[in-house]
Amino acid sequence: MKGKTILIVDDSSTIRAIIARELEEEGYTVLTAENGMEALVMIEWMDKKPDLITLDIDMPVMNGFEVCECLLEKSKNSGDNLHVDIPIIFVSARDTLESRRRGFQLGVTAFVSKPFHSHDLAKIVNNILFPPALFAGMTALVIDDSSSVRRIIQMILMRIGVTVLSASNGLEAIQIIENFSGTLDLILTDYMMPEMCGDEVCKLVRQKPKLDQVPILVVSAFSEKELVLSFFKAGVTDYLYKPFIEEELIARVEIHLRARRYVKQVEELNKKLEYLASRDGLTGLYNRRYLQEALDREFALAVRHCHEFSCLILDLDYFKKINDSCGHAFGDLVLEEFAAILRIQSRKTDICARYGGEEFVVLLPHTNLESAAICAEKIRAAAELHIYQDAQHSRQVCCSIGVASLKAHTPDNGDRLVDMADKALYQAKEHGRNQVRVYDGMPMLSGNDC
């Protein structure tokens, strides 16, 4: 708390002393003023403005509302937000709806009713100046044509760790959404605004697939039943009437953000499970189940659109000897590093999978036989140059590759294409290994046995 200064403004010396003691116990530096005029003079002459002001409403000379009005006026005249950005907490016995409404319009951050319980005020001050990052990493868009309302909501959201984007009307909000590359987790919007109203924003947002589940909270002074119902028909999740109580806004926001976070966690978990279900646990390449799905899909697309489509089957030469002489741990290292070679030598559109044991398959969409053979040779050459090593062993492991292509070999289905590539692989191994062969036994781009 060191370095933060609080200005306490109250005509009661007793209240000033109680608040000062409570905040000093928290480590804050405390200044006091007995009326609004004295407070404004102090603020004007301070080199460093206070970090927060606690302000009574009913005071002689100048009351709390007038202090807020003067700070707003000074901000407008000076052209900066130095005064208006100071958080203000009303600490007053005049806890009425009208007082809260007027304070809300003047940009007051929070309202504490007298008499207050011990440490209640300190807790609120701590939350304002040192917001707990309950929802760090989450982003909200605040849409309101009132700059003071935007500022108040922004400060409340920032106090719970939310990153805030803001717009003064619906049209500006839609432009922000279109240009925003991150993820929106909550939208808070007014209803009546220039350019585009809140209900129109909701309708447009709900048309966007990525935002169809994002909670939308309308914060508006309109309370007519039919109008509120129309909000929900437009896709609104919740409604809050202005002027709102800070505690109610926070409660509603937290409910929606917790639900949103839960949904995102479930989505991330589903993505992770989907990833794990399609991947080989050792190499990280696609597994055989996913390979079969991809083979059927890509083969059907190639036939339908008359595209080229090729397949490689790769086998590590003498891998069993490696396992027997160096152990399974080293064998696993070879499989992992060979998988990395496949990823490096393949295109993003290619589908690399572990077929089983030391066999791998690469599906090559939009690739003819000649290009597929060139790709196979690149992989073979890279594998031949690679040295696999750990603390105890260092080995060179070559590979044999079989190639087959849709238009060159006209298989009836994807499984038949793989079978053709497998027969070419057999020929490569029969003729000395460490080479590329295409179906029908045609030798291409052979290397030396190793």
ZIUR-V373937 format. One record per pair of residues at least 12 apart in sequence whose ideal C-beta (glycine too) atoms are under 6 Angstrom apart, sorted by the first residue. I is the first residue (numbers start at 0). J is the second residue. D is the distance in whole Angstrom. If there is no record, write none. Layout:
I_J_D ; I_J_D
This chain:
0_25_5 ; 0_26_3 ; 0_27_5 ; 1_26_6 ; 3_27_5 ; 3_50_5 ; 3_128_6 ; 4_28_5 ; 4_49_5 ; 4_50_5 ; 5_22_5 ; 5_27_5 ; 5_29_5 ; 5_51_5 ; 6_30_5 ; 6_49_4 ; 6_52_5 ; 7_19_6 ; 7_31_5 ; 7_53_5 ; 8_32_5 ; 8_38_4 ; 8_54_5 ; 9_55_4 ; 10_33_5 ; 10_34_6 ; 10_58_4 ; 15_31_5 ; 18_53_6 ; 21_121_5 ; 25_121_5 ; 34_58_5 ; 34_59_6 ; 34_60_4 ; 34_61_6 ; 35_58_6 ; 35_61_3 ; 35_65_6 ; 35_66_4 ; 36_60_5 ; 36_61_4 ; 39_69_6 ; 50_128_6 ; 51_86_5 ; 52_85_6 ; 52_87_5 ; 53_88_5 ; 53_90_5 ; 54_87_6 ; 54_89_6 ; 55_90_6 ; 55_91_5 ; 56_91_4 ; 56_93_5 ; 67_105_4 ; 70_82_4 ; 71_83_6 ; 86_108_4 ; 86_127_5 ; 87_107_5 ; 87_108_6 ; 88_109_5 ; 88_111_6 ; 89_102_5 ; 89_107_5 ; 89_110_5 ; 90_111_5 ; 92_113_4 ; 94_112_4 ; 99_242_6 ; 100_242_4 ; 103_242_4 ; 106_147_4 ; 108_154_6 ; 109_123_6 ; 109_245_5 ; 126_158_5 ; 127_158_6 ; 130_158_4 ; 132_160_3 ; 133_159_5 ; 133_160_5 ; 134_159_5 ; 134_160_5 ; 134_161_5 ; 134_256_5 ; 135_160_4 ; 137_161_5 ; 137_184_4 ; 137_256_6 ; 138_162_5 ; 138_181_6 ; 138_183_6 ; 138_184_6 ; 139_156_5 ; 139_161_5 ; 139_163_6 ; 139_185_4 ; 140_164_5 ; 140_183_6 ; 140_186_5 ; 141_153_6 ; 141_163_6 ; 141_165_5 ; 141_187_5 ; 142_166_5 ; 142_172_4 ; 142_188_4 ; 143_189_4 ; 144_167_5 ; 144_168_6 ; 144_192_5 ; 149_165_5 ; 168_192_5 ; 168_193_5 ; 168_194_4 ; 168_195_6 ; 169_192_6 ; 169_195_3 ; 169_199_6 ; 169_200_4 ; 170_194_4 ; 170_195_4 ; 172_200_6 ; 173_203_6 ; 183_213_5 ; 184_259_5 ; 185_214_5 ; 185_255_6 ; 186_215_5 ; 187_216_5 ; 187_218_6 ; 188_200_6 ; 188_217_6 ; 189_219_6 ; 190_219_4 ; 190_221_5 ; 197_217_6 ; 198_233_5 ; 201_215_6 ; 201_233_4 ; 201_234_5 ; 201_235_5 ; 202_233_5 ; 205_234_4 ; 214_236_4 ; 214_255_4 ; 215_235_5 ; 215_236_5 ; 216_237_5 ; 217_230_5 ; 217_235_5 ; 217_238_5 ; 218_239_5 ; 220_241_4 ; 222_240_6 ; 237_251_6 ; 277_289_4 ; 279_353_4 ; 281_331_6 ; 281_334_6 ; 282_334_6 ; 282_335_6 ; 282_338_4 ; 282_353_5 ; 284_338_5 ; 284_351_5 ; 284_352_5 ; 284_353_5 ; 285_352_4 ; 290_352_4 ; 290_360_6 ; 293_350_5 ; 294_413_4 ; 295_413_5 ; 297_362_6 ; 297_364_5 ; 298_413_4 ; 301_405_6 ; 306_365_6 ; 307_365_6 ; 307_366_6 ; 307_367_4 ; 307_406_6 ; 308_364_6 ; 308_405_4 ; 309_363_4 ; 309_366_5 ; 309_371_4 ; 309_404_4 ; 310_362_6 ; 310_403_5 ; 310_416_5 ; 310_417_6 ; 310_420_5 ; 311_361_4 ; 311_375_5 ; 311_400_6 ; 311_402_6 ; 312_360_6 ; 312_401_5 ; 312_420_4 ; 312_421_5 ; 312_424_5 ; 313_359_4 ; 313_398_5 ; 313_400_5 ; 314_358_5 ; 314_399_5 ; 314_424_6 ; 315_357_4 ; 315_396_6 ; 315_398_5 ; 316_397_5 ; 316_399_6 ; 316_432_4 ; 316_433_6 ; 318_357_4 ; 325_392_5 ; 329_389_6 ; 329_392_5 ; 332_389_6 ; 333_387_5 ; 333_396_6 ; 336_387_6 ; 340_381_5 ; 340_382_6 ; 344_377_5 ; 344_378_5 ; 344_381_6 ; 348_364_6 ; 349_361_6 ; 349_363_6 ; 350_362_4 ; 368_404_4 ; 368_407_4 ; 371_402_5 ; 371_404_6 ; 372_402_5 ; 372_435_6 ; 372_443_5 ; 375_400_4 ; 375_402_5 ; 375_435_5 ; 376_435_5 ; 376_444_4 ; 379_398_6 ; 379_400_6 ; 379_435_6 ; 379_446_6 ; 382_398_5 ; 383_397_5 ; 383_446_6 ; 395_449_6 ; 397_433_4 ; 397_449_4 ; 399_424_6 ; 399_427_4 ; 399_428_5 ; 399_432_5 ; 400_435_5 ; 401_420_4 ; 401_423_3 ; 401_424_3 ; 401_427_6 ; 401_436_6 ; 402_423_6 ; 402_437_4 ; 403_416_5 ; 403_419_4 ; 403_420_4 ; 403_438_4 ; 408_438_5 ; 419_438_4 ; 423_436_5 ; 423_437_5 ; 423_438_5 ; 426_440_5 ; 431_448_5 ; 432_448_5 ; 433_446_5 ; 433_448_5 ; 433_449_5 ; 434_446_6
